[in-house]
Amino acid sequence: MSKKKVAIIIFVLAVTVRLFYALIVTHAPLVNDPKEYDTLGFILSQGKGYVNSLGEPTAFRPPIYPLFLGAIYYIAGHDLIWVRLMQAILGAGICVLVYLIATTIFDKMIGSLSGYLCCCYPPLIVSTSQILTETLFIFLLLLGILLVISRNSYVNLMISGFIFGLALLTRPFLIFFFPFLFYWILLNNKYNSLKAMAILITSILLILSPWTLRNYYRLHSFVPLANLGGLALYNSYVVPKKGFGFISLEGIDDEYYKIKDEPKRNKYLIRKSIEYIRENPIKAIALTKIKLLLFTYPFDGYWYPISFGSKYNVFWGIILWFSALGIAINLRDNDINKKLIYFLFISFLIGIMVFYGSPRFRLPVEPLLICFAASGVIRLSKKNIYASSMIVFINVMLFTIFRYFKLQELFDYLKDRM
């Protein structure tokens, strides 16, 4: 079957599954981050500019996802179903991009399996119905990756720079990837390194410039990405009682609350975070192992409405096992395109060590891990089909155990010793 036909089948299957989920499942009311994104998007659709609910200019959140929402609300009205429909299409596009990337770095068999796995992978399906940045960010990230690896062309490199710039203004977490991307260009002897990096950097800066200039004009401060980093960094070390991913200003004195300027508040929290790390270096280092654990943590079933009541995320568990196998099998391969994917994985690991690990931080790399999982499945099945079956069986058993037995005491015990 031709590459085009497989891509069409994957797209149709993926969009059907996602539309079914979006239209059939009852979604909870918006709170916290989704509520804030929805508010920003609605205000933008009213032509009031990028302002918060009080009408004040803001750069607390990066702009691309609220602009995405604002465009939908402006055209179709303030109805979340249209957002979910658009994200279902983007989610199907993610599956096609995974197929194309896996076919490029592996072969057609692994590419096809990767695409079909993404079609039916519950965490990716659920994310398309959430009013969060994940689906748009993953689509932009994978599109940028595909453009870079598919053809050694300066035009592709320029377009990928534009795409990566948009992704950066969707999730600034991508900033950790750029040093590795530039290093990869140096390794890729098919490029004139200086020319290639100049093109890529210029393309990214062209995307960042309007937003940066807007912030300088409206907020009187240099803000190239967002003002969220200070709070995220602070709560990555002064951990809220509820855990990583929650917001708390515990330990912050009254001086912070007297600051009315948003960029200054952000810089204040960054300064306090650095002071805390300097005063508590051992504790900061100890937190790293917890962050790394949470990044790979398979006991996060409660995150997903389709976890079927089990604390064990069997979907991620299976991908984790097989992707680890796939990476181990391919690690000695000197393919330049695979190296870029490895660099992306490493950049995310560094990012979560600086900030914190959670399923939300992990989700953007899960589609690419699925490619390696597909490689692991095919390689192991050819050599030992019983080993593949055993991996699936163990994961199903863990799912069942944590579905029908209450083992919270075990988690509390382990938490006290971490």
C-alpha positions in Angstrom: 0.0 0.0 0.0 1.3 3.4 -0.9 2.5 5.9 1.8 -0.3 8.3 0.9 -3.0 5.7 1.3 -1.7 4.6 4.7 -1.5 8.2 5.8 -5.2 8.8 4.8 -6.3 5.6 6.6 -4.5 6.6 9.7 -6.0 10.1 9.6 -9.6 8.9 9.1 -9.3 6.3 11.9 -7.7 8.8 14.3 -10.2 11.6 13.6 -13.1 9.2 13.9 -12.0 8.0 17.3 -11.3 11.5 18.5 -14.6 13.0 17.3 -16.5 10.1 18.9 -14.8 10.8 22.2 -15.3 14.6 21.9 -19.0 14.2 21.1 -20.0 11.3 23.3 -18.1 11.8 26.6 -19.4 14.3 29.1 -16.7 16.8 30.0 -16.2 18.4 33.4 -16.6 22.2 33.8 -13.4 24.2 33.1 -11.2 25.1 36.1 -7.7 26.3 36.7 -5.5 26.4 33.5 -8.3 25.4 31.1 -10.5 28.2 32.5 -7.8 30.8 32.1 -7.0 29.8 28.6 -10.7 29.9 27.7 -11.0 33.4 29.2 -8.0 34.7 27.3 -9.3 33.2 24.1 -12.8 34.7 24.6 -11.5 38.1 25.3 -9.3 38.0 22.2 -12.3 37.0 20.1 -14.1 40.1 21.4 -11.3 42.3 20.0 -10.2 43.5 23.4 -6.6 42.4 23.0 -4.4 40.1 25.1 -5.6 41.1 28.5 -6.7 39.2 31.6 -10.1 39.1 33.2 -9.5 42.5 34.8 -8.8 44.0 31.4 -5.1 44.4 32.2 -2.3 43.7 29.6 -0.7 40.3 30.4 2.0 38.0 29.3 1.5 35.5 32.1 0.6 32.8 29.5 2.3 32.4 26.2 0.1 33.7 23.3 -0.4 31.0 20.6 -2.9 28.7 22.3 -5.2 31.6 23.4 -4.9 33.0 19.9 -5.9 29.6 18.6 -9.0 29.6 20.9 -9.7 33.2 20.0 -9.8 32.5 16.3 -12.2 29.6 16.8 -14.5 31.6 19.1 -14.4 34.6 16.6 -15.5 32.3 13.7 -17.8 29.8 15.4 -18.8 31.4 18.6 -17.9 30.7 22.2 -18.6 27.0 22.2 -16.0 24.5 23.4 -17.3 21.8 21.0 -15.7 23.6 18.1 -12.4 23.7 19.9 -12.6 20.0 20.5 -13.5 19.3 16.9 -10.5 21.3 15.7 -8.2 19.6 18.2 -9.6 16.2 17.0 -8.3 17.1 13.5 -5.0 18.3 14.9 -4.8 15.0 17.0 -5.4 13.0 13.8 -2.7 15.1 12.2 -0.3 14.1 15.0 -0.9 10.4 14.2 0.0 11.0 10.5 3.1 13.0 11.5 4.1 10.1 13.8 3.7 7.7 10.8 5.8 9.9 8.6 8.5 10.4 11.2 8.7 6.7 12.1 8.8 5.7 8.4 11.7 8.2 7.9 13.8 7.1 10.8 12.9 3.4 10.7 10.8 1.8 7.9 7.3 1.4 6.6 6.3 -1.4 8.9 7.4 0.4 12.1 5.9 3.6 10.7 2.5 2.0 10.1 2.4 0.4 13.5 3.4 3.7 15.1 0.6 5.6 13.3 -2.0 3.0 14.2 -0.9 2.9 17.9 -1.2 6.7 18.1 -4.7 6.5 16.6 -5.9 4.4 19.6 -3.6 5.6 22.4 -6.0 6.9 25.1 -3.8 9.7 26.6 -3.5 11.3 23.1 -7.3 10.8 22.5 -8.2 12.4 25.9 -5.8 15.4 25.3 -7.7 16.5 22.2 -10.8 17.2 24.3 -9.0 19.2 27.0 -8.7 22.9 26.8 -4.9 22.8 27.2 -1.9 23.4 25.1 -0.9 19.8 24.6 -2.5 18.9 21.3 -1.5 22.1 19.5 2.0 21.9 20.9 2.6 18.3 20.0 1.3 18.9 16.5 3.7 21.9 16.0 6.6 20.0 17.6 6.2 16.9 15.4 5.7 19.0 12.3 9.0 20.9 13.0 10.8 17.6 13.6 9.5 16.1 10.4 10.5 19.2 8.3 14.0 19.0 9.7 14.6 15.3 9.1 12.6 14.7 5.9 14.9 16.6 3.6 18.2 18.4 3.9 16.9 21.7 2.6 17.4 25.2 3.8 13.8 26.0 2.9 12.7 23.2 5.2 15.0 24.5 7.9 13.5 28.0 7.6 9.9 26.7 7.8 10.8 24.5 10.7 12.2 27.5 12.5 8.8 29.3 12.1 7.1 26.2 13.4 9.4 25.8 16.3 8.9 29.5 17.1 5.2 28.9 17.3 5.7 25.8 19.4 7.9 27.8 21.8 5.2 30.4 22.2 2.7 27.6 22.9 4.9 25.8 25.5 8.1 27.7 26.5 9.4 24.4 27.8 10.8 23.7 24.3 13.6 26.2 25.1 15.7 23.3 26.4 15.6 21.6 23.0 17.3 24.4 21.0 20.9 23.9 22.1 20.6 20.2 21.1 19.0 21.2 17.8 21.9 23.5 17.0 24.4 20.8 18.1 22.6 18.4 15.8 23.0 20.8 12.9 26.8 20.9 13.6 26.8 17.0 13.5 24.8 16.9 10.2 27.6 17.3 7.6 25.0 17.8 4.8 24.5 21.4 6.0 26.8 24.4 6.1 26.5 24.7 9.8 26.8 28.4 10.2 24.4 29.1 7.4 21.9 26.5 8.7 22.0 27.9 12.2 21.6 31.5 11.0 18.6 30.5 9.0 17.0 28.6 11.9 17.7 31.3 14.5 16.5 34.1 12.2 13.2 32.2 11.6 12.6 31.6 15.3 13.4 35.2 16.1 11.0 36.5 13.4 8.2 34.6 15.2 9.2 35.8 18.7 9.7 39.4 17.7 6.1 40.7 17.4 5.2 39.2 20.8 8.4 40.5 22.4 7.9 44.0 21.0 4.2 44.0 22.1 5.3 43.1 25.7 7.9 45.8 25.7 5.3 48.3 24.6 2.4 47.2 26.8 4.4 45.9 29.9 7.5 48.0 29.6 9.7 44.9 30.0 11.6 42.4 27.9 9.4 39.3 27.9 10.2 37.1 24.9 8.1 34.1 26.1 5.9 34.5 29.2 5.8 35.5 32.8 4.7 32.1 34.1 8.3 30.8 34.5 8.9 32.4 37.9 5.9 30.8 39.6 6.5 27.4 37.9 10.2 27.5 38.9 9.4 28.5 42.5 6.9 25.6 42.9 9.4 23.2 41.5 11.5 23.6 44.6 9.2 25.0 47.2 6.7 22.2 46.5 3.0 22.8 47.4 1.4 20.4 49.9 -0.7 18.9 47.1 2.5 18.2 45.1 4.1 19.2 41.8 1.8 20.8 39.3 -0.1 22.9 41.9 0.4 26.5 42.7 1.4 27.8 46.1 3.2 30.9 47.4 4.2 29.4 50.7 7.3 31.1 52.0 6.8 34.3 50.0 6.8 37.5 52.1 4.6 40.5 51.8 7.0 42.3 49.5 5.8 40.1 46.6 2.1 41.2 47.1 3.1 44.8 47.0 4.5 44.4 43.4 1.8 45.3 40.9 3.9 44.9 37.8 3.6 41.3 36.3 7.2 41.1 34.9 8.6 42.3 38.2 6.6 39.6 40.0 8.0 37.0 37.7 11.6 38.2 38.2 11.0 38.3 42.0 9.9 34.6 42.0 12.9 33.6 39.9 15.2 35.4 42.3 13.5 33.7 45.3 13.8 30.3 43.6 17.5 30.8 43.0 18.0 31.9 46.7 16.1 28.8 47.9 18.3 26.5 45.8 21.5 28.1 47.1 20.3 27.8 50.7 19.0 24.2 50.2 21.3 22.5 47.6 20.9 19.0 49.0 17.1 19.2 49.1 17.1 20.6 45.5 19.2 17.7 44.3 17.1 15.2 46.2 14.0 16.6 44.4 15.6 15.6 41.1 15.1 11.9 41.6 11.4 12.5 42.4 11.0 14.6 39.2 12.6 11.9 37.1 10.4 9.3 38.7 7.2 11.4 38.1 8.2 11.8 34.4 8.1 8.1 33.9 5.6 7.3 36.6 3.1 4.7 35.4 0.8 5.0 38.4 -1.0 8.1 37.1 -4.2 6.4 35.8 -6.3 8.9 37.8 -5.2 11.6 35.3 -7.3 10.1 32.6 -11.1 9.7 32.4 -10.7 6.3 30.7 -8.4 4.8 33.3 -11.3 2.5 34.2 -10.7 3.2 37.9 -7.1 1.8 38.1 -4.2 3.8 39.5 -1.9 2.0 37.1 -1.8 3.6 33.6 -1.6 0.4 31.6 -1.4 2.3 28.3 1.7 4.3 29.3 3.1 1.2 31.1 3.1 -0.8 27.9 4.6 2.0 25.8 7.2 2.6 28.5 8.4 -1.0 28.6 8.5 -1.5 24.8 10.0 2.0 24.1 12.8 1.3 26.6 13.5 -1.9 24.6 13.3 -0.1 21.3 15.7 2.6 22.4 18.2 0.0 23.7 18.0 -1.9 20.4 18.6 1.2 18.3 21.0 3.1 20.5 24.1 1.9 18.6 22.6 3.0 15.3 24.5 6.0 14.1 21.6 7.4 12.1 21.6 11.3 12.3 17.8 11.6 12.4 17.5 9.2 15.4 20.1 11.3 17.2 17.8 14.3 16.9 15.0 12.3 18.6 17.3 11.2 21.3 18.4 14.9 21.8 14.7 15.8 22.2 14.2 13.1 24.9 17.3 14.4 26.7 16.1 18.0 26.5 12.8 17.1 28.1 14.7 15.2 30.9 16.8 18.3 31.6 13.7 20.4 31.5 11.9 18.4 34.1 15.0 18.4 36.3 14.9 22.2 36.3 11.1 22.3 36.7 9.1 19.3 37.6 7.9 16.0 36.0 4.3 15.1 35.4 2.2 13.3 32.8 1.6 16.7 31.1 5.3 17.3 30.7 5.8 13.8 29.4 2.9 13.7 26.9 4.6 15.6 24.1 7.4 13.0 23.7 5.0 10.0 24.1 4.2 9.9 20.3 7.9 9.6 19.5 8.3 7.0 22.3 5.5 5.1 20.5 7.8 4.9 17.4 10.5 3.2 19.5 7.9 1.0 21.2 6.7 -0.1 17.8 10.3 -0.9 16.9 10.7 -2.9 20.1 7.4 -4.8 19.5 8.4 -5.8 16.0 12.0 -6.8 16.9 11.0 -8.8 20.0 8.0 -10.5 18.3 10.3 -11.8 15.5 12.7 -13.3 18.1 10.5 -14.2 21.0 6.7 -13.7 20.7 6.3 -15.1 24.3 8.4 -12.2 25.7 6.2 -9.7 24.0 3.1 -11.4 25.3 4.6 -11.5 28.8 5.2 -7.7 28.8 1.6 -7.1 27.9 0.4 -9.7 30.5 2.4 -8.1 33.3 1.0 -4.7 32.5 -2.6 -6.0 32.4 -2.0 -7.7 35.7 -0.7 -4.5 37.3 -3.7 -2.7 35.9 -6.0 -5.3 37.4 -4.3 -5.3 40.8 -4.5 -1.5 41.2 -8.0 -1.5 39.9 -9.5 -3.9 42.5 -7.2 -3.6 45.4 -6.6 -0.5 47.5 -2.8 -0.1 48.0 -2.6 3.5 49.1 -0.6 2.5 52.1 2.1 1.2 49.8 2.4 4.5 48.0 2.4 6.4 51.4 5.2 4.1 52.6 7.3 4.7 49.5 6.7 8.4 49.6 7.9 8.7 53.1 11.2 7.1 52.1 11.9 9.1 49.0 
